[in-house]
Structure formats: structure tokens, C-alpha cells
């Protein structure tokens, strides 16, 4: 991806009007393990794939609690995500101390985007190589935002980022109209199915995925492995019954998802840092 003299500095524009260093940071998000978010009127569910460097090591944590009403899932450089989640936690504490009320999700997302944008305009800094799915609940309802290394942010009904996320996105696009009125259990089920789609044939187990939930009168928390495994077992029974109906759509998306996954595997093999 070398672009000659135009990618040596984050403040150098190419003749085509592009900042290649920022694009490289966005590419780092695509190399990270998949993270998925879905929201209804009352709940938001985050899911991520746990990827270990080797069989001898544990996996890196990909979902962080920011406050009782906010949590994040990350894809990309884990160290950058850890630093940004600590910044978000600090902002929530300061706001709560000053105004004695929870920090609105939208305001926190804007502050996070501003922090990321500064790194695209300073020659002595580099962009954060991590994408964040911010899930939260405030007075205006449930929210799901995606924060990009470029400093942009978007609100979604459902979204997936990371390697092999295209198959999960395709599933979410087919189902997103039902998410608004979905129950908590249905959202978790759809999150598990979307996670399975991003695994490309690997069996879904509680040891390789993490699920977190935040909702009305339910503070943000990560489900334990036993609960997740019980949900997976129940979901697999339904999947066997619905298997023939869902196969054509899955087969149509297999080519694009496999191609993206192959590129992600090559990148992850070359990167020295855990993503």
C-alpha cells in the first residue's frame, strides 16, 4: 500500500486529495477481529470475536465498560482502544461529578471524534488505529455509534466492523427492519448469528465470542460464558430447523466475505501488534 512521497506524513495531501496515513489507520480496523452492534428501542447488544495470538495465550479483551449506561466494542489496535476507553471513562466521571447526571451518549461520541480528528492534523501524532462501536442509553433512547480513526462518527441501527465483517453486515442488512421492535433475547440471538456469519465456517462457542448488553433498567454488563453457551445451544437448535431457508443468502455472500477474510489474514500475519 506504499504511496511514494505522499504517505510519509499524516498532514501531507496527495494530488487526489487523500490522506494516506489516515486511510492506513482505517485499514488497521479491517484487520482486527470482528465487532458487532445492534440496537432496539430499549436495548443495545455488542458482540465480538475473541482472537488469541497462539494456543498458549489468552485473548485480548475487546469490550469495555465505560459507565453504567455506556460500553464500547473495538476492532483494530487493542492498545489504542484501551487508551480511548479510559479517556471516555474519565469524561463520564467528570461530567457526573459536575452535573450529577449521566453524560449523554451523543456528546461523548462527539468528544471522542474530536480527539481522533486532532491526530489527523498534527505532524508529530499518528491516527488511532482502532474503530469503536459505542453502545449507550440516555434520555433520548438507545444509541449505537461507530467512531472512525478519521474523526468521523455515524449512528447505526446495526453495524459490524473488523475482519470478515462483510458476511455479518449482509445478515444485519437483511434483518435490520425488525431490530427496532426486537426484545432483548431476540437482539442477542441476532448478534450471535451475525457473529457466526463472520467466523466463516468455524463453530460458534462461548470461548471465542463475548456478548454485552445495556438497556432500560439494565446497566451495561458482559454476559458470562455459561450464559452465552446456553444461548448458543438454544440458537443452534433453531438454526438446524431454519438451515435450508437461510443457505441461499449465505452462499451468495460467501465469495465477498472469503475474499475480505483472506486479505485480513495476510495483514494480521504481517502486523507485529495485536489487533
N, C-alpha and C positions, 0 to 999 in steps of 0.2 A: 504493500500500500504506500510505498515511498513516492512522494510527490515533488522530488527535486528541491529547489530552494524555497518553496512556499510552505513547507511543513516543519521548518526548524524553530518556529516561534508561534506562540498562541495568538499574538497580535498581528501576524502577517497575513494580509489578504492575498488570495490568488487572483489572477485576472478574471476568473469566472465568479468572483465574489464569494468565495468559500473560505472557511477557517478549518484547515485540515486537522489541527490538533484537537479541536472540539469534536470533529467527526470521529477521530480515533477514540476519544473518550466514550462516545456513543457506541462505538464498536465493542468496547470492553463490556458494556451492558449485555450485548448479544452473546458474549462468550460465557457469561455467568450462568449458573443453574437457574432453572425456571422459577418464576414467582407469579402467582395468580391472585386476582382480587375480584370479588363480586359483591354487589350491594342490593338490598331491597329497601323498602320504606323504613324499616325498623332495625335492620341488622347489616353488618358488613363482615364478610369472611375473607381471610387471607390464607393462602396455601403456598408452600414452596417445596422444592425438591432438595433433599439433603444429599450433598455430594462430598465424599471423602477423598483425600489425595491418594490414599492407599488403604489396604485392608487392615493395616496396623494402626491407623489414625482414626480419630473421631471426626465427625463432620463439623463444618463451621456453622455457627448459628446465623440464620437468615431472617428471622422475625424478631423484632424488638418492641418491647412495651415502652411507650413514650409517656403516657399518662393514663388515668383510668378510662378516658374516653378516646384515646388515640393510640394507634400502633402502626408500625411500618414493616414492610417486607422488601428485601433488597435483592438486586441482581447486579453483579459486577465485582469490583474490588471490595472484599469484606471489610478491610481496614478503613476505607473511606466511608462505608456505610455505618460503621461503628462510631466514627467521629461525628458524622452528621446526626445520628440518632441521639448522641449525647448532647449536641447543640440544641436539638428540638426539646429534649427533656429539660434542659436548663431554661429555655424560653417559657415553657409551660409553668415551671415552678415560679419564675419571676413574675409572670402575669398573674398567677393565682395569689401570690403574696401581695401584689399591688392592688388588684381589683377584687379579690376574694370571689372570683368566679372562674370557671374553666376557660382556657384560651380557645376561641373559635377555630375550627379546623382550617377554614379558608385563609385566615390571617396567618396562621403558622406556615401554611404552604407557600404563601407569597414571600414570607421572610426567608424560607429555605431556598426559594427560587432566586431571590436577590443575592443570597450568599453564594450560590453557584454561578450567577452571572458575573460577579466580581472576578472570578478566576478565569474568565474568558477575555478579560480586558487588562490584565496585568502581565507584563512580560516575565516577571520573576515567580509567577504562580503557574500551576497546571490545573486543568479542569478536573473535577471529581469524576473518577471513573466508575460511577455507580448510579443506577436508576432506583428510585424509591416509589413503591406503591403505599400511599398514606391512607389509612382507613380511620374514620372517626365519626363521632356522633355529637351533634350540638343542638342548639335550639331550633335550627332550621332543618334538622333531619340528619339522615345518614349520608356520608360522603365517601367517595373513593377518588383519589387524585394520583396522577403519575407525574413525578418530578424528573426532568431530563437533565443530563450534565450540561446542556447548553444554557440552562436557566429558564427554559420553558416549562410550563405545567399545564396539565389538562385534567378535566374531571370526566370520569367514565362511569357507566353503569356496570361494566365488567371489562377487565383487561388482563393481558398476560405479557410478561417480559422475560428475557433470558434466552438461553439456547433451546432449540426445539419448541419454542413457544407458538409457532405458527399453527400447529395442529390444535393446541388448546384455544387459540384465538378463533379458529374456524368453528369449533364446538360452541364457544361462547356467543359467536355471531348468530348461530342458528337458534340459540335459546334465550337471548338477552331480553326479548319482549316479555318473557314470563318471570324474569327476576324481580321486577318491581313489586309484585304481589306475592312473592315466594315466602314461605315460612323459613325459620332458622334451619330446620332439618333439611329442607329442600336445597337451600343455598350450600350447605355443607356437602350434600350429595353431589351437586353440580360441580363444586370445587374439586372433589375427589375424582370425578370423571374427567374433568379438564386436566388435572394433574396426570392421570393415567394416559391421556392422549399425548402428553409431552414426553412420556417415557419411551415411546417408540418400541412397544412390544415387551418391555421389561415388566415383570409382575409388580403390581402396586402393593406395598407393605407399609406398615406404620413406621418402620425403621428408616425408610427413605423419603418420608414426607412429613411436614409439620402443618398443622391447622390451627388458626387463631380466630377468635370471634369477638366482636364488640356489638352491643345492641342496646335497645331501650331497657333500662334497669338491669343491664348486664355489663359490668366493666370489662375492659379488654383483658383477655386471658388466652393462654395457649393450652389446647387440649392435650391431655396426657396420652401416651402411646396406647394404653389399653383401650381407652375410649375410641381413639381413631381406628384401631384394629377392628373393634366391634362394628363400627360404621362401615368399614371396608368390607367386612364379611357379609353384612346385610346388603350392601350395594352390589357385590359380585353376584349374588343370587338373582337380583333384578336384571343385571347385565346379561346373564345367561338366557333369561326369558326374552329380553329385548334385542339380543345379539343380531339376528338376521335382518331386523329393520334398520339397524344402525351401521351395518357393514358397508353399504354403497357409499355413504358420505365419508366414512373413514378412509375407504380405498381411494377416493378422489383426491384427498388431501395428503396421501402418504408420500407422493413424489416430492412436493414442495417442502414438506416438513423434513423428509430424509435429507434433501439437499442442504437445507439450513443446518441440520444437525451435523452433517459431515464437515461443513465449514467451521462449526463451533468446536468440534472435536480437534481439528487441526490447530485452531487458535489456542485451545486450552493446553495442548501438549507443548506449545512453544512459550507460553506465559510462565514466568518464574513465580508469580504471586498467586495466591489462592483467590479464585473468583467464584 
